[in-house]
C-alpha cells in the first residue's frame, strides 16, 4: 500500500481540547501511581535484592530491557506501514516507548496507550481513528507473538512444562495444539483476501499474510527479550531451561492480563512464584522485585521525563512561530 506524507495540522474543531485534557489527566495519574509504587517499596528489601544480584545479572537485565523496548517500536512501525502513514522513526520510537511504558504501569492500554500515542502523533496529522487502528494492530502483534512462543514452548519442552505444571505431557501438547490451530486458522483467514473488522461503524483493516508473519516474528522476539530480563535475574544452578521458563512466563503474563491489574502487578509475581516453587523462594522474590524495577519502573520514569520534554519543546516551537 503506498504511503502518504504526514498531513498538516487541521483547523481545531469544537472538541479539540479533549485530547490535551486526556493527556494531562493520564500524565497526572502516572505521577500519582509512580508515587504509590515507590512509597510501597521497602528500601531494605529492595536493597537486599540488588545486593544479591551480580553486576553481570543487572547488566544483562538492562540490556534485554533495552532490546525489548526497541523491538516494541517495531509494533508501531508495522502498524503505520499497514495504515499507509509516513511518520519519522524518531516520532514512532517516542510514541511507542512512552505509550507502552505508561500503559504497562497504568493498565487499560487502549485508553492510556492510545491517548499517549495521539498526544505525540496528532501534530504529524494522524487522526484519532488512525491512532485507534494503530493501537489495535500493535496489540495484535503482541498476541500473535505470544501465541507463537507459547505454542513452540509447549511442544519443545512438553515434559518439563508438564512437570512444572504438575500435569501430563499430553495435556500440555493438547493445549499447544489448540493454540497452533487458532494461530494457523487466523493466518489462513487473512491470507484469503483483504480483511476488515467493522466495530460500531469503524472499519479496521487487518494486515495481510506477509505483514502478519512479520508481526508474529517481531512479537515472538520481543516476548523472548522481555522474558530474558527475568530469566537472567534468577538464581543459577537449579536446572530450569529457558524454554520451560518461557512457557511459565507467558502463562503468568496471560494470567496478569486477565486480571486487568496494571502490569499484572501482584498476579504475575504470584503466578511465577508458584511456577518456580522448586527454586529458593527469597531469591525468586528478589529477582521478581528487580524485574519490576528494571522492566517497568525505570522505563516508566524515563517515559514521563520524555513526555514532559516533548511538551516543552513543542510549546517552545509554537512560541517561536
Rosetta blueprint (number, residue, H / E / L):
1 X L
2 X L
3 X L
4 X E
5 X L
6 X L
7 X L
8 X L
9 X L
10 X L
11 X L
12 X L
13 X L
14 X L
15 X L
16 X L
17 X H
18 X H
19 X H
20 X H
21 X H
22 X H
23 X H
24 X H
25 X H
26 X H
27 X H
28 X H
29 X H
30 X H
31 X H
32 X H
33 X H
34 X H
35 X H
36 X H
37 X H
38 X H
39 X H
40 X H
41 X L
42 X L
43 X H
44 X H
45 X H
46 X H
47 X H
48 X H
49 X H
50 X H
51 X H
52 X H
53 X L
54 X L
55 X H
56 X H
57 X H
58 X H
59 X H
60 X H
61 X H
62 X H
63 X H
64 X H
65 X H
66 X H
67 X H
68 X H
69 X H
70 X H
71 X H
72 X H
73 X H
74 X H
75 X H
76 X H
77 X H
78 X H
79 X H
80 X H
81 X H
82 X H
83 X H
84 X L
85 X E
86 X L
87 X L
88 X L
89 X H
90 X H
91 X H
92 X H
93 X H
94 X H
95 X H
96 X H
97 X H
98 X H
99 X H
100 X H
101 X H
102 X H
103 X H
104 X H
105 X H
106 X H
107 X L
108 X L
109 X H
110 X H
111 X H
112 X H
113 X H
114 X H
115 X H
116 X H
117 X H
118 X H
119 X H
120 X H
121 X H
122 X H
123 X H
124 X H
125 X L
126 X L
127 X L
128 X H
129 X H
130 X H
131 X H
132 X H
133 X H
134 X H
135 X H
136 X H
137 X H
138 X H
139 X H
140 X H
141 X H
142 X H
143 X H
144 X H
145 X H
146 X H
147 X H
148 X H
149 X H
150 X H
151 X H
152 X H
153 X H
154 X H
155 X H
156 X H
157 X L
158 X H
159 X H
160 X H
161 X H
162 X H
163 X H
164 X H
165 X H
166 X L
167 X L
168 X L
169 X H
170 X H
171 X H
172 X H
173 X H
174 X H
175 X H
176 X H
177 X H
178 X H
179 X H
180 X H
181 X H
182 X H
183 X H
184 X H
185 X H
186 X H
187 X H
188 X H
189 X H
190 X H
191 X H
192 X L
193 X L
194 X L
195 X L
196 X E
197 X E
198 X E
199 X E
200 X L
201 X L
202 X E
203 X E
204 X E
205 X E
206 X L
207 X L
208 X L
209 X H
210 X H
211 X H
212 X H
213 X H
214 X H
215 X H
216 X H
217 X H
218 X H
219 X H
220 X H
221 X H
222 X H
223 X H
224 X H
225 X H
226 X H
227 X H
228 X H
229 X H
230 X H
231 X H
232 X L
233 X L
234 X L
235 X L
236 X L
237 X L
238 X L
239 X L
240 X L
241 X L
242 X H
243 X H
244 X H
245 X H
246 X H
247 X H
248 X H
249 X H
250 X H
251 X H
252 X H
253 X H
254 X H
255 X H
256 X H
257 X H
258 X H
259 X H
260 X L
261 X L
262 X H
263 X H
264 X H
265 X L
266 X L
267 X H
268 X H
269 X H
270 X H
271 X H
272 X H
273 X H
274 X H
275 X H
276 X L
277 X L
278 X L
279 X L
280 X L
281 X H
282 X H
283 X H
284 X H
285 X H
286 X H
287 X H
288 X H
289 X H
290 X H
291 X H
292 X H
293 X H
294 X H
295 X H
296 X H
297 X H
298 X H
299 X H
300 X H
301 X H
302 X H
303 X H
304 X H
305 X H
306 X H
307 X H
308 X H
309 X H
310 X H
311 X H
312 X H
313 X H
314 X H
315 X H
316 X H
317 X H
318 X H
319 X H
320 X H
321 X L
